[in-house]
């Protein structure tokens, strides 16, 4: 199965307001465009104090995407749990869950950048305990049980028993936390041993498992172009900027399937396969040759990519690639 996904983080060098505003508005339009053309989900994340306008409030962004769509889901990958007030996060997620009829899926992680914790005045070394308190508070607040009405924020949620919620992380403690709170587990990379550990714990605790794990082959993030070589030469600087910036936040070991620690050259980024320029034909052939392809992630506004180039990529995706993959006819005569 292939899941077409649009990814946005709104970041660009220095986060120049006019550029970022254009990027945000374009992202919302692209999601609306893709909503009736086979796009399954929009993925957004959370980071702070980047200096580049990185997505900092994924719940607010999710509400904007969901307001103008009717089919796709928004997947938050992920919210930095210990930096949120637990009750505020529960209220905000409940609000979006209601207005979207359950189309918000949230992964909550610990984060790894001490600068973010310092900026919020939160003790980085207590993040595990803070995460436990957050999850306990949120689940109690969403409960429709009248046994503790003082902790509740409404008569339950639209999604039952609560909005889709996953614990994010790539270590055994994350799996144990997910099972303890009877939640799903979202892995940052293909980690089959950790997945088995989580499933074994679920079986022992009689907990229904919900596992998200990237495919075995990391196909990176795709940008469609009729001439990939020309695209690398003319547009590659946007990808290089994001890869260097994002990779610079980790030291040594990648913390997700998209991290490239220490990368500095376009040649190295290209060789990694984490970002790829492909033609529609190349992408279709790749997907048709892999029945368990998994997520097909598009990152059209990567690194402040020019809006017109981003739109060309998205329209090649929705009007050429998706119809061929799904067996549906391409939308004829559609305009942005």
C-alpha positions as CSV (number, residue, x, y, z in Angstrom):
1,X,0.0,0.0,0.0
2,X,1.2,3.5,-0.8
3,X,0.2,6.5,1.4
4,X,0.7,9.9,-0.3
5,X,1.8,12.4,2.3
6,X,2.6,16.1,2.2
7,X,5.1,17.4,4.8
8,X,5.5,21.0,5.9
9,X,7.6,22.7,8.4
10,X,7.3,26.4,7.2
11,X,11.1,26.9,7.7
12,X,13.4,29.0,5.5
13,X,16.7,30.7,6.0
14,X,16.3,33.3,8.7
15,X,12.5,32.9,8.8
16,X,12.0,36.1,6.8
17,X,8.3,37.1,7.5
18,X,7.2,37.8,4.0
19,X,8.7,34.5,2.7
20,X,7.3,32.6,5.6
21,X,3.8,34.0,5.2
22,X,3.8,33.0,1.5
23,X,5.0,29.5,2.5
24,X,2.2,29.1,5.1
25,X,-0.5,30.2,2.8
26,X,0.8,28.0,0.0
27,X,1.0,25.0,2.3
28,X,-2.7,25.5,3.2
29,X,-3.7,25.8,-0.4
30,X,-1.7,22.7,-1.4
31,X,-3.3,20.6,1.3
32,X,-6.8,21.7,0.1
33,X,-5.8,20.9,-3.4
34,X,-4.6,17.5,-2.5
35,X,-7.5,16.7,-0.2
36,X,-9.8,15.7,-3.1
37,X,-6.9,14.3,-5.3
38,X,-5.7,11.3,-3.2
39,X,-3.4,12.9,-0.6
40,X,-3.8,10.8,2.5
41,X,-2.2,13.0,5.1
42,X,-0.3,16.2,6.0
43,X,2.6,15.8,8.4
44,X,3.9,18.6,10.6
45,X,6.3,18.8,13.5
46,X,7.3,21.1,16.3
47,X,10.6,22.9,17.1
48,X,11.4,26.1,18.9
49,X,14.2,28.8,18.9
50,X,15.5,27.7,15.5
51,X,15.9,31.2,14.1
52,X,14.2,30.0,10.9
53,X,10.5,30.0,11.6
54,X,10.2,26.3,12.0
55,X,6.7,25.0,12.9
56,X,6.3,25.8,16.6
57,X,2.6,25.2,17.2
58,X,1.5,22.0,15.4
59,X,-2.0,22.0,17.0
60,X,-2.7,25.4,15.6
61,X,-1.3,24.5,12.2
62,X,-3.3,21.3,12.2
63,X,-6.5,23.2,12.8
64,X,-5.8,25.4,9.8
65,X,-5.1,22.4,7.5
66,X,-8.2,20.6,8.7
67,X,-10.5,23.6,8.5
68,X,-10.3,23.6,4.7
69,X,-10.2,19.9,4.0
70,X,-12.7,17.0,4.4
71,X,-10.8,13.8,3.8
72,X,-7.1,13.8,4.7
73,X,-5.8,13.5,8.3
74,X,-3.1,15.7,9.9
75,X,-0.4,13.8,11.6
76,X,1.7,15.6,14.2
77,X,5.2,14.0,14.1
78,X,5.7,15.0,16.8
79,X,4.6,17.4,19.6
80,X,7.2,18.0,22.3
81,X,5.2,16.9,25.2
82,X,7.2,18.1,28.3
83,X,7.2,21.7,26.8
84,X,3.4,21.8,26.9
85,X,1.0,22.5,29.8
86,X,-0.8,19.1,30.0
87,X,-4.3,20.5,30.4
88,X,-3.8,23.1,27.7
89,X,-2.6,20.4,25.2
90,X,-5.6,18.2,26.1
91,X,-8.0,21.0,25.5
92,X,-6.4,22.1,22.2
93,X,-6.3,18.5,20.8
94,X,-9.9,18.0,21.9
95,X,-11.0,21.1,20.1
96,X,-9.3,20.1,16.9
97,X,-10.6,16.5,17.2
98,X,-14.2,17.9,17.4
99,X,-13.9,20.4,14.6
100,X,-12.3,17.8,12.3
101,X,-14.5,14.8,13.2
102,X,-11.5,12.9,14.4
103,X,-8.9,13.6,11.6
104,X,-6.0,14.6,13.9
105,X,-3.4,12.1,14.9
106,X,-0.8,13.2,17.5
107,X,2.5,11.6,18.4
108,X,4.1,13.0,21.5
109,X,7.8,12.8,22.0
110,X,10.4,14.0,24.5
111,X,12.5,16.0,22.1
112,X,16.3,16.2,22.1
113,X,17.4,19.9,21.9
114,X,18.3,21.3,25.3
115,X,18.0,24.8,23.9
116,X,14.2,24.3,23.6
117,X,13.9,23.2,27.2
118,X,16.1,26.0,28.4
119,X,14.0,28.5,26.5
120,X,10.8,27.3,28.2
121,X,12.5,27.0,31.6
122,X,11.9,23.3,31.7
123,X,14.4,20.8,33.2
124,X,15.7,18.7,30.4
125,X,16.7,16.0,32.9
126,X,13.1,15.6,34.1
127,X,11.6,15.1,30.7
128,X,10.6,11.5,31.3
129,X,8.7,12.3,34.5
130,X,7.1,15.3,32.8
131,X,6.0,13.1,29.9
132,X,4.3,10.7,32.3
133,X,2.5,13.5,34.1
134,X,1.4,14.9,30.7
135,X,-0.1,11.7,29.4
136,X,-1.8,10.9,32.7
137,X,-3.4,14.4,32.8
138,X,-4.5,14.3,29.2
139,X,-6.1,10.9,29.4
140,X,-8.0,11.9,32.6
141,X,-9.1,15.2,31.0
142,X,-10.5,13.4,28.0
143,X,-12.4,10.8,30.0
144,X,-16.2,10.9,30.0
145,X,-16.3,9.2,33.4
146,X,-18.1,11.3,35.9
147,X,-16.0,9.8,38.7
148,X,-13.6,12.8,38.7
149,X,-15.6,15.7,37.0
150,X,-13.0,18.2,38.3
151,X,-10.4,16.9,35.9
152,X,-12.6,16.7,32.8
153,X,-12.9,19.2,30.0
154,X,-16.1,18.0,28.4
155,X,-18.2,14.9,27.9
156,X,-15.5,13.0,26.3
157,X,-14.1,13.5,22.8
158,X,-15.3,13.0,19.2
159,X,-12.8,10.1,18.8
160,X,-13.4,7.3,21.3
161,X,-12.1,6.5,23.7
162,X,-9.9,9.6,23.0
163,X,-8.2,11.3,20.0
164,X,-5.5,9.1,18.3
165,X,-2.4,9.5,20.5
166,X,1.0,7.8,20.1
167,X,4.2,7.8,22.2
168,X,7.1,8.7,20.0
169,X,10.6,7.4,20.5
170,X,13.2,4.9,19.4
171,X,14.2,3.3,22.8
172,X,12.7,0.6,25.0
173,X,11.5,3.2,27.5
174,X,9.2,4.6,24.9
175,X,7.7,1.2,24.2
176,X,7.2,0.6,28.0
177,X,5.6,4.1,28.4
178,X,3.2,3.4,25.5
179,X,2.0,0.2,27.0
180,X,1.7,1.6,30.5
181,X,-0.7,4.2,29.2
182,X,-2.3,1.9,26.7
183,X,-1.3,4.0,23.7
184,X,0.2,3.4,20.3
185,X,3.9,3.6,19.6
186,X,5.4,5.7,16.7
187,X,9.0,4.8,15.8
188,X,11.3,7.3,14.2
189,X,12.9,4.7,11.9
190,X,12.6,1.1,10.9
191,X,13.3,-0.6,14.2
192,X,11.9,-4.2,14.0
193,X,13.4,-5.4,17.2
194,X,11.9,-2.5,19.2
195,X,8.6,-3.1,17.4
196,X,8.6,-6.7,18.5
197,X,9.4,-5.6,22.0
198,X,6.4,-3.3,22.0
199,X,4.1,-6.0,20.6
200,X,5.3,-8.5,23.2
201,X,4.6,-6.0,26.0
202,X,1.2,-5.4,24.6
203,X,0.4,-9.1,24.5
204,X,1.6,-9.6,28.1
205,X,-0.5,-6.6,29.3
206,X,-3.5,-7.4,27.2
207,X,-3.3,-4.0,25.5
208,X,-4.4,-3.6,21.9
209,X,-1.3,-2.6,19.9
210,X,-1.1,0.4,17.5
211,X,2.3,0.6,15.9
212,X,3.6,3.1,13.3
213,X,7.0,2.2,11.8
214,X,8.6,3.5,8.6
215,X,9.2,1.0,5.9
216,X,12.5,-1.0,5.7
217,X,13.7,1.0,2.8
218,X,14.2,4.7,3.6
219,X,12.9,6.4,0.5
220,X,13.4,9.9,1.9
221,X,11.4,12.9,0.8
222,X,10.5,13.4,-2.8
223,X,10.3,16.5,-5.0
224,X,9.0,15.9,-8.5
225,X,10.6,17.5,-11.5
226,X,10.6,16.8,-15.2
227,X,14.5,17.1,-15.2
228,X,16.0,16.0,-11.9
229,X,19.6,16.9,-12.9
230,X,18.5,20.4,-13.7
231,X,16.6,20.5,-10.4
232,X,19.6,19.5,-8.4
233,X,21.7,22.2,-10.1
234,X,19.1,25.0,-9.8
235,X,17.1,24.1,-6.7
236,X,19.4,21.9,-4.7
237,X,20.5,24.8,-2.4
238,X,17.1,24.8,-0.7
239,X,17.4,21.1,0.2
240,X,21.0,21.6,1.3
241,X,20.1,24.3,3.7
242,X,17.4,22.2,5.4
243,X,19.6,19.1,5.5
244,X,22.5,21.0,7.1
245,X,20.3,22.8,9.5
246,X,18.3,19.8,10.6
247,X,21.4,17.5,10.7
248,X,23.2,20.1,12.9
249,X,20.7,19.5,15.7
250,X,22.0,16.0,16.5
251,X,25.5,14.9,17.3
252,X,26.6,11.7,15.7
253,X,23.7,9.2,15.8
254,X,20.6,10.1,13.7
255,X,17.5,10.4,15.9
256,X,15.1,9.9,13.0
257,X,15.2,8.4,9.5
258,X,15.6,12.0,8.0
259,X,18.6,13.2,10.1
260,X,21.9,13.6,8.3
261,X,24.3,14.6,11.2
262,X,27.4,16.5,10.0
263,X,26.3,16.7,6.3
264,X,27.8,19.8,4.5
265,X,27.7,19.3,0.8
266,X,25.0,18.8,-1.8
267,X,26.8,15.7,-3.1
268,X,26.5,14.1,0.4
269,X,22.8,15.0,0.7
270,X,22.1,13.6,-2.7
271,X,24.0,10.4,-2.0
272,X,22.1,9.8,1.2
273,X,18.8,9.4,-0.5
274,X,17.0,11.3,2.2
275,X,15.9,14.0,-0.3
276,X,15.3,13.1,-3.9
277,X,14.4,14.8,-7.2
278,X,12.4,12.3,-9.4
279,X,10.4,12.4,-12.5
280,X,6.8,11.2,-12.3
281,X,7.6,8.1,-14.4
282,X,10.5,7.2,-12.0
283,X,8.3,7.5,-9.0
284,X,5.5,5.5,-10.5
285,X,7.9,2.7,-11.6
286,X,9.4,2.6,-8.1
287,X,6.1,2.4,-6.3
288,X,4.6,-0.2,-8.7
289,X,7.7,-2.4,-8.1
290,X,7.1,-2.4,-4.3
291,X,3.7,-3.5,-3.0
292,X,4.6,-2.5,0.5
293,X,6.0,0.9,-0.4
294,X,4.4,2.7,2.6
295,X,4.5,6.4,3.1
296,X,5.3,8.5,-0.1
297,X,6.5,11.7,1.5
298,X,6.5,15.0,-0.5
299,X,8.2,18.0,1.0
300,X,7.3,20.7,-1.7
301,X,8.3,23.8,0.3
302,X,11.6,22.4,1.6
303,X,14.1,25.1,2.6
304,X,12.1,28.0,1.3
305,X,11.6,26.5,-2.2
306,X,10.1,29.0,-4.6
307,X,6.3,28.7,-4.5
308,X,5.9,28.2,-8.2
309,X,8.4,25.3,-8.2
310,X,6.6,23.7,-5.2
311,X,3.3,23.9,-7.0
312,X,4.6,22.2,-10.1
313,X,5.9,19.4,-7.9
314,X,2.5,19.0,-6.1
315,X,0.5,19.1,-9.3
316,X,2.7,16.5,-10.9
317,X,2.0,14.4,-7.8
318,X,-1.7,14.8,-7.8
319,X,-2.4,15.0,-11.5
320,X,0.1,12.4,-12.8
321,X,1.4,10.1,-10.2
322,X,-1.5,9.5,-7.8
323,X,-4.0,8.7,-10.6
324,X,-1.6,6.1,-12.1
325,X,-1.0,4.5,-8.7
326,X,-4.6,4.4,-7.7
327,X,-6.1,3.4,-11.0
328,X,-8.2,6.6,-11.1
329,X,-8.3,8.9,-14.1
330,X,-6.2,12.1,-13.7
331,X,-8.1,15.2,-13.0
332,X,-8.5,17.0,-16.3
333,X,-8.2,20.7,-16.7
334,X,-7.6,21.5,-13.0
335,X,-5.9,24.7,-12.1
336,X,-4.2,25.8,-9.0
